[in-house]
Amino acid sequence: MKTNTKKRALCLLLAVLMLATVLAGCGGGNPSSSETGSPSAGNNGEEIVINMAMNSGWTDLIPYNGATGGNYSILVLSLIYDRLFALDDNGDPIPRGADSWEISEDKMSCTFYLNQNAKWHDGEPVTAEDYVFAAEMITDPDCGVTSKSHYYILTGTDTSGNADGTPLGVEALDEYTVKYTFDEPVSESSTFTLYIFSYIPLPKHLLEDVDPADYLTLDLWNHPIGSGPMKFESTIAGSELVLTSNEDYHLGAPKFDKMRIQVMNADSSVAAMLAGDIDVMYPAPTKDNFATLEASGTLSCYYMPYPTSQRCIYINNHLITDSRVRRAMDMAIDREAIAAMLEGEPIETPVPLASKFLDPDVTYTYDPEAAKALLDEAIADGAYDPSVPINLVTGTAAEGENICSLVQQNLAAIGMNIEVQKMEAATMFAGFYDDTVAMGTITKPASLNPMYMRTALTNKRTSYLQWPTELWDDIAMKFINAKSEEEEVEVMKEFQETWVEQVPGLFMAATYEHYAYSPRLGDGESLGLEYSNLGSTPVWRWNVKA
């Protein structure tokens, strides 16, 4: 009897304690994580705030309008707005807004099956109509966004990505299935990361009565409603952005409450990381800055297993039209010296060193004497006038200036008249379009997509390299239509051999980009920042600790 009485008393006590806990959760006291969705519940009630430094600002928070903000705009927009797919650690497409997809047998269309749990930040479901509406709004000729060109492969658009008056190649097959139809064959290995990664849905329920001409001036963009893993909280234009975790994100809520993104230069970012004020910086630090961060012993480091950055010089082929002049430059550049300066590896073509498509027989040649003979031939034919200077543009970073100085010396040695100019990136890219820039230094992500240079080489619309024929588009179509990996390898061999013959741009060295970050973001794993230029910063997968 005594034992049973004690047991009943203990059970009663436990029941009272459980009831008190439930009542505390329903009334006063700290709310439970199931009620607030807050990932930090149980962290002594304190918010988990991730601080990120970005070396430059984003353009604005308007979808499809981030061209002048480059990768910074893409990263920020991809946190607020969802996309059809993300990328895994190998750069391959994986589900995000869409659970799955299929490319038609003729490769002229692709159907995406959307995640039915995806919601806008105001709670409305994301449907196929939102993707259809986005394509219709952005391709409207009256819509003045800067990044509509990714839609130019859709049927019913012109080379600028504007609707041409014929049926637009997008339709909702049902509430959660959207189909895109294209003017050319598509492939997952090429088209997805060149064009389709930019297909951001727009909230039709908020925008359907908006005139496309008014799209850029909407008050909505001052407090945007997206469907991505982070919700907008506040911003100081050009300086700071504060986002909160989307507890209803269909792939899982990020394991932190807020992200504060601050604009600061690289040196200040490094100092802030060492002081513990910043958790991570974007883009990856320079080799010297990374060495400083690595040596601190207080930060986690992620080491890329292959070179992820390529240093190159874009050539405006409207201005430097003779392949002999471009080949002479190619042979005159001392890539070994540039690679040593950057602690990288010399390269000849855009095909990354880690790619299975890299042809080891297509290598760079450093031969100033042969380069001078080729240039002299072009001069004799009137194809090059050494009295007219060619401008080589670089940014203000010392590294870019050093590269340009060496290239200038190399080309002067064969008789070329090169004038180095400093210029902001946006001004330089505009100069390629209006033919005021002949050559410019570029740092490109070394995408494993073998056709990632296609957008810069196409003549179907204005591109930085200003290539005048369909040469590169024809090679791209051969790759997309290949029936086997062996056939793809042969096409890429042709691509690399043609590159050496034509030299539409000068690729010089590949370098490794390593990231350092606070240990509370993980321990040596990738944060996916290397794919931020493709709208894939998977904060919902970050292993954040309190």
C-alpha positions in Angstrom: 0.0 0.0 0.0 2.8 2.4 0.9 4.5 1.9 -2.3 1.4 2.4 -4.4 0.6 5.6 -2.5 4.1 7.0 -3.3 3.7 6.1 -6.9 0.3 7.8 -7.1 1.8 10.9 -5.4 4.7 11.0 -7.8 2.5 10.6 -10.9 0.3 13.4 -9.6 3.3 15.7 -9.1 4.6 14.9 -12.6 1.1 15.6 -14.1 1.0 19.0 -12.3 4.5 19.9 -13.6 3.5 18.9 -17.1 0.3 21.0 -16.9 2.3 23.9 -15.6 4.7 23.6 -18.6 1.8 23.5 -21.0 0.1 26.5 -19.4 3.4 28.5 -19.5 3.7 27.8 -23.2 0.1 28.9 -23.8 0.3 32.0 -21.7 3.1 34.0 -20.2 6.8 33.2 -20.2 9.0 32.3 -23.1 7.0 30.9 -26.1 7.9 27.5 -27.4 9.7 27.1 -30.7 6.6 25.4 -32.2 4.6 28.6 -31.7 7.2 31.1 -32.9 9.1 29.0 -35.4 12.2 30.6 -33.9 15.3 28.4 -34.4 16.9 29.9 -31.3 14.2 28.9 -28.8 15.9 27.2 -26.0 19.0 29.4 -26.5 18.3 31.3 -23.2 15.8 33.3 -25.2 18.5 35.1 -27.2 18.3 35.5 -30.9 20.9 33.9 -33.1 22.1 36.6 -35.5 24.4 35.9 -38.4 26.6 38.8 -39.5 27.8 38.8 -43.1 30.1 41.3 -44.7 29.9 42.0 -48.4 32.6 43.9 -50.2 30.2 45.8 -52.4 26.5 46.7 -52.4 23.5 45.2 -54.2 21.6 47.3 -56.7 18.2 47.1 -55.0 15.7 44.4 -53.8 13.8 44.2 -57.1 13.7 40.8 -58.8 15.2 40.8 -62.3 16.9 44.1 -61.7 20.3 43.2 -60.3 22.6 43.3 -63.3 24.6 46.3 -62.1 25.0 44.8 -58.7 26.4 41.6 -60.1 26.9 38.6 -57.8 26.1 40.8 -54.7 22.5 41.4 -56.0 22.1 37.7 -57.0 23.1 36.6 -53.5 20.8 39.0 -51.7 17.8 38.3 -54.0 18.2 34.5 -53.7 17.7 34.8 -49.9 14.4 36.6 -50.2 13.1 35.1 -53.4 13.0 31.4 -54.2 14.2 29.7 -57.5 13.3 26.5 -59.2 16.5 24.7 -58.2 19.5 24.9 -56.0 23.0 23.5 -56.5 24.7 20.7 -54.5 28.4 20.7 -53.5 29.3 19.5 -57.0 27.4 22.3 -58.7 24.6 20.0 -60.0 20.9 21.1 -59.8 18.9 19.8 -56.9 15.3 20.6 -55.9 14.3 23.9 -54.4 11.1 25.6 -55.6 10.5 22.5 -57.8 10.6 19.0 -56.4 11.5 17.6 -59.8 11.6 18.3 -63.5 11.8 16.7 -66.9 13.2 17.8 -70.3 11.1 16.7 -73.3 12.5 14.2 -75.7 13.2 16.8 -78.3 14.8 19.0 -75.7 12.7 22.0 -76.7 10.8 22.2 -73.4 11.1 21.6 -69.7 8.4 20.9 -67.2 8.8 21.7 -63.5 6.8 20.0 -60.7 6.6 22.6 -57.9 6.8 21.9 -54.1 3.3 22.2 -52.9 4.3 23.4 -49.5 6.0 26.6 -50.7 4.5 29.8 -49.5 4.9 33.5 -50.0 6.0 35.3 -46.9 2.4 36.6 -46.4 1.2 32.9 -46.2 -0.2 32.6 -49.7 0.8 29.4 -51.6 3.3 29.7 -54.4 1.8 28.2 -57.6 2.6 27.7 -61.2 0.7 30.9 -62.0 3.3 32.8 -60.1 6.1 31.6 -62.4 3.9 32.2 -65.5 3.1 35.7 -64.3 6.8 36.4 -63.7 7.7 35.5 -67.2 4.8 37.6 -68.6 5.6 40.6 -66.5 9.4 40.7 -67.0 9.2 40.0 -70.8 6.7 42.8 -71.3 8.5 45.5 -73.4 7.2 48.2 -71.0 8.9 46.6 -68.0 12.2 48.3 -67.6 14.2 45.8 -65.6 17.9 45.2 -66.4 18.0 41.4 -66.2 15.2 40.1 -68.6 17.7 38.6 -71.1 17.6 35.2 -69.4 14.1 34.8 -70.9 15.4 35.3 -74.4 15.5 31.6 -75.1 11.7 31.3 -74.5 9.5 31.1 -77.5 7.7 34.3 -78.0 10.6 36.6 -77.1 13.2 38.6 -79.0 17.0 38.6 -78.4 16.6 41.1 -75.6 14.1 39.0 -73.7 11.1 41.1 -74.6 7.9 39.5 -75.7 7.5 39.7 -79.5 3.7 39.4 -79.7 3.6 35.7 -80.4 2.6 33.2 -77.7 5.0 33.2 -74.8 6.6 29.9 -74.0 5.4 29.4 -70.5 2.2 27.8 -69.2 0.7 26.4 -66.0 -0.3 22.8 -66.7 -2.0 22.7 -63.3 -1.7 24.5 -60.0 1.8 23.1 -59.3 3.2 22.3 -62.7 4.8 24.9 -65.0 6.1 24.2 -68.5 8.7 26.3 -70.4 9.0 26.0 -74.2 12.2 27.2 -75.8 13.5 28.4 -79.2 16.5 26.1 -79.0 17.3 22.7 -77.4 18.1 22.8 -73.7 20.1 20.7 -71.3 20.4 20.4 -67.5 24.2 20.7 -67.7 24.2 23.9 -69.7 20.9 25.8 -69.9 19.9 25.5 -66.2 22.9 27.5 -64.9 23.0 29.8 -67.8 19.4 30.9 -67.9 16.8 29.0 -65.9 18.5 29.7 -62.5 17.2 33.3 -62.9 13.5 32.3 -63.2 12.2 33.8 -60.0 8.5 33.6 -59.3 6.6 36.8 -58.6 3.5 37.1 -56.3 0.7 37.4 -58.7 -1.8 38.0 -56.0 0.1 41.3 -55.1 1.1 42.4 -58.6 -1.6 41.2 -61.1 -3.1 44.7 -61.4 0.3 46.5 -61.8 1.2 48.1 -65.1 4.5 46.7 -66.3 5.7 50.2 -66.9 5.3 50.8 -63.1 7.1 47.7 -62.0 10.3 49.4 -60.9 8.6 52.1 -58.9 6.4 49.9 -56.7 6.4 50.6 -52.9 6.4 46.8 -52.5 10.2 46.8 -53.2 10.7 48.8 -50.1 9.4 45.9 -48.0 9.4 43.0 -50.4 7.4 39.8 -50.1 9.3 36.8 -51.3 9.1 33.0 -50.9 12.7 32.3 -50.0 14.4 31.2 -46.8 14.7 34.7 -45.4 12.2 37.5 -44.9 12.9 41.2 -45.3 13.0 43.2 -42.1 14.9 46.5 -42.8 17.5 48.1 -44.9 19.8 51.1 -45.1 20.3 51.6 -48.8 23.8 50.7 -50.0 24.9 49.9 -46.4 22.9 47.3 -44.5 20.2 44.7 -44.9 18.5 42.8 -42.1 16.6 39.6 -42.8 14.7 37.2 -40.5 14.4 33.5 -40.8 11.4 32.2 -42.7 10.0 29.6 -40.2 7.7 28.2 -42.9 10.3 27.7 -45.6 9.4 24.5 -47.4 12.9 23.1 -47.3 13.3 23.8 -43.6 13.8 27.0 -41.6 17.4 28.3 -41.3 18.9 27.4 -37.9 19.2 31.1 -36.9 16.9 34.0 -36.3 18.4 36.9 -38.3 21.0 37.7 -40.9 22.6 41.1 -41.0 24.4 41.9 -44.2 26.8 44.9 -44.1 28.8 46.5 -46.8 32.4 47.0 -46.0 35.7 46.7 -47.8 37.8 43.5 -47.7 40.4 44.7 -45.2 37.7 45.9 -42.8 35.8 42.6 -43.2 38.9 40.7 -42.3 39.5 42.8 -39.2 35.9 42.4 -38.2 36.1 38.7 -38.6 39.2 38.5 -36.4 37.4 40.6 -33.8 34.4 38.3 -33.9 32.0 41.0 -35.2 31.5 39.3 -38.5 30.7 35.6 -39.1 31.5 35.3 -42.8 32.5 37.6 -45.7 31.6 37.5 -49.4 33.2 37.2 -51.8 36.0 34.9 -50.8 39.0 36.7 -49.3 42.2 37.2 -51.3 45.0 34.8 -50.7 46.8 37.2 -48.3 43.6 37.9 -46.3 42.7 34.2 -46.2 46.2 33.5 -44.8 45.6 36.0 -42.1 42.2 34.5 -41.2 43.6 31.0 -41.3 46.5 31.8 -39.1 44.2 33.2 -36.4 43.3 29.7 -35.3 39.9 30.9 -34.2 37.9 30.4 -37.5 36.7 27.5 -39.5 38.0 27.2 -43.0 36.6 25.6 -46.1 39.2 24.6 -48.7 37.9 24.3 -52.3 39.2 21.0 -53.8 39.8 22.6 -57.2 40.5 26.1 -58.6 37.3 28.1 -58.5 38.3 31.4 -59.9 39.7 32.3 -63.3 41.6 35.5 -64.2 41.0 36.5 -67.7 40.9 39.4 -70.1 37.8 39.9 -72.1 38.4 41.1 -75.7 35.9 43.3 -77.5 35.9 41.5 -80.9 34.2 44.5 -82.5 37.4 46.4 -82.0 40.1 43.7 -82.3 38.7 41.9 -85.3 41.7 40.0 -86.7 42.4 36.6 -85.1 46.1 37.0 -85.8 46.2 40.0 -83.4 44.4 38.1 -80.7 46.6 35.0 -81.2 49.7 37.1 -81.0 48.5 38.5 -77.7 47.7 34.9 -76.5 51.3 33.8 -77.3 52.9 36.9 -75.9 51.5 36.7 -72.3 53.7 35.0 -69.7 51.1 32.9 -67.9 53.6 31.3 -65.7 54.5 34.7 -64.2 50.9 35.7 -63.8 50.1 32.3 -62.1 53.0 32.7 -59.8 51.9 36.2 -58.9 48.4 34.9 -58.0 49.6 31.6 -56.5 47.5 29.8 -59.1 47.9 27.7 -62.2 48.2 28.8 -65.8 45.2 28.1 -68.1 44.5 28.6 -71.8 40.7 28.2 -72.2 37.6 28.7 -70.1 37.3 24.9 -69.5 38.1 24.5 -65.8 41.1 22.5 -64.6 38.8 20.2 -62.6 36.4 19.5 -65.6 36.1 16.1 -67.1 36.0 18.0 -70.5 39.4 19.5 -70.1 41.6 18.5 -73.1 45.2 18.1 -71.9 46.5 18.5 -75.4 45.1 22.1 -75.6 47.7 24.0 -73.7 49.0 27.6 -73.6 52.1 28.7 -75.7 54.5 31.4 -74.5 56.5 32.3 -77.6 57.1 36.1 -77.9 59.1 35.7 -81.2 56.3 33.8 -82.9 53.8 36.3 -81.5 55.8 39.2 -83.0 56.0 37.5 -86.4 52.2 37.0 -86.4 51.6 40.6 -85.3 53.9 41.9 -88.0 51.9 40.0 -90.6 48.7 41.6 -89.4 50.4 45.1 -89.4 51.6 44.5 -93.0 48.0 43.6 -94.1 46.6 46.7 -92.4 44.7 44.7 -89.8 46.5 46.4 -86.9 47.8 49.9 -86.4 50.4 50.1 -83.6 50.1 53.9 -83.5 46.6 53.6 -82.1 46.6 52.7 -78.4 44.3 49.8 -77.3 42.8 50.4 -73.8 43.1 47.6 -71.2 40.8 48.3 -68.3 41.1 47.1 -64.8 39.5 48.0 -61.4 41.2 49.7 -58.5 42.5 46.6 -56.7 46.3 46.3 -56.7 46.2 42.7 -57.9 44.4 43.7 -61.1 46.8 46.6 -61.7 49.7 44.2 -61.3 48.3 41.8 -63.8 47.7 44.6 -66.3 51.1 46.0 -65.8 52.7 42.6 -66.7 50.4 42.1 -69.7 51.2 45.6 -70.9 54.9 44.8 -70.7 54.4 41.5 -72.5 52.4 43.0 -75.3 54.8 46.0 -75.7 57.6 43.6 -76.2 56.0 42.4 -79.5 55.1 45.9 -80.6 51.6 46.5 -79.3 50.5 49.8 -78.0 48.5 49.1 -74.8 47.1 51.8 -72.5 46.0 50.7 -69.0 43.0 52.5 -67.5 41.3 52.2 -64.1 37.5 52.0 -64.2 34.5 50.8 -62.1 33.2 47.4 -63.2 29.8 48.7 -64.3 31.4 51.3 -66.4 33.8 48.8 -68.0 31.0 46.4 -68.9 29.0 49.2 -70.4 32.1 50.1 -72.4 32.1 46.6 -74.0 28.6 47.3 -75.2 29.3 50.8 -76.6 32.7 49.9 -78.0 34.7 52.3 -75.7 36.5 49.4 -74.0 38.7 47.1 -76.1 39.9 44.8 -73.3 39.1 44.4 -69.6 40.3 42.2 -66.7 37.7 39.8 -65.4 37.6 37.4 -62.4 35.2 34.6 -63.2 33.9 31.7 -61.2 35.3 28.5 -62.7 31.9 26.9 -63.3 32.0 23.2 -64.0 29.3 23.9 -66.6 31.3 23.4 -69.8 29.2 25.9 -71.7 29.1 28.7 -69.1 30.9 31.1 -71.5 28.1 30.8 -74.0 26.3 33.9 -72.8 29.4 36.0 -73.4 30.1 34.5 -76.8 26.6 34.4 -78.4 25.8 36.8 -81.3 22.1 36.3 -80.8 22.1 39.3 -78.5 24.5 41.9 -77.3 27.3 40.4 -75.2 30.5 41.6 -73.7 32.8 39.8 -76.1 30.8 41.1 -79.1 31.4 38.0 -81.2 30.1 38.6 -84.7 29.1 35.1 -85.9 27.1 32.0 -84.7 30.3 30.0 -84.3 30.1 29.5 -80.5 26.3 29.1 -80.6 26.7 26.3 -83.1 29.2 24.5 -80.9 26.9 24.9 -77.9 24.0 23.3 -79.9 26.3 20.4 -80.7 27.0 19.9 -77.0 23.4 20.2 -76.0 22.3 17.7 -78.7 25.0 15.2 -77.9 23.7 11.7 -77.3 26.4 10.5 -74.9 29.2 11.7 -72.7 31.7 10.5 -75.3 30.0 12.8 -77.8 30.0 15.7 -75.3 33.8 15.2 -74.8 34.4 15.4 -78.6 32.3 18.6 -78.8 34.3 20.2 -76.0 37.5 19.2 -77.7 36.3 21.1 -80.7 35.4 24.0 -78.4 38.9 24.2 -77.0 40.7 23.8 -80.3 38.6 26.5 -81.8 39.3 28.7 -78.8 43.0 28.5 -79.5 42.5 29.3 -83.2 40.2 32.3 -82.6 41.1 33.6 -79.1 37.9 35.5 -78.3 39.3 36.2 -74.8 42.6 35.7 -72.9 42.4 33.2 -70.0 45.5 33.4 -67.9 45.4 31.7 -64.5 43.1 29.7 -62.3 43.2 30.3 -58.5 41.7 28.6 -55.4 39.1 30.5 -53.4 38.9 29.4 -49.8 36.4 30.7 -47.2 36.9 31.4 -43.5 34.0 31.7 -41.2 32.9 31.6 -37.6 32.9 28.1 -36.0 29.3 28.6 -35.1 28.4 28.3 -38.8 30.0 24.8 -38.9 33.3 23.1 -39.0 35.1 23.0 -42.3 32.1 22.4 -44.5 31.0 24.3 -47.6 28.4 27.1 -47.0 27.6 27.1 -50.7 29.0 30.6 -51.2 30.9 29.4 -54.2 27.6 29.1 -56.0 26.1 32.4 -54.9 26.6 33.8 -58.4 24.0 31.3 -59.5 21.5 32.2 -56.8 22.3 29.3 -54.6 23.2 30.2 -51.1 21.6 27.4 -49.1 21.2 29.1 -45.7 18.6 26.5 -44.8 21.3 23.9 -44.8 23.8 25.8 -42.7 24.7 23.9 -39.5 24.5 26.9 -37.2 25.2 26.5 -33.6 24.0 28.7 -30.8 
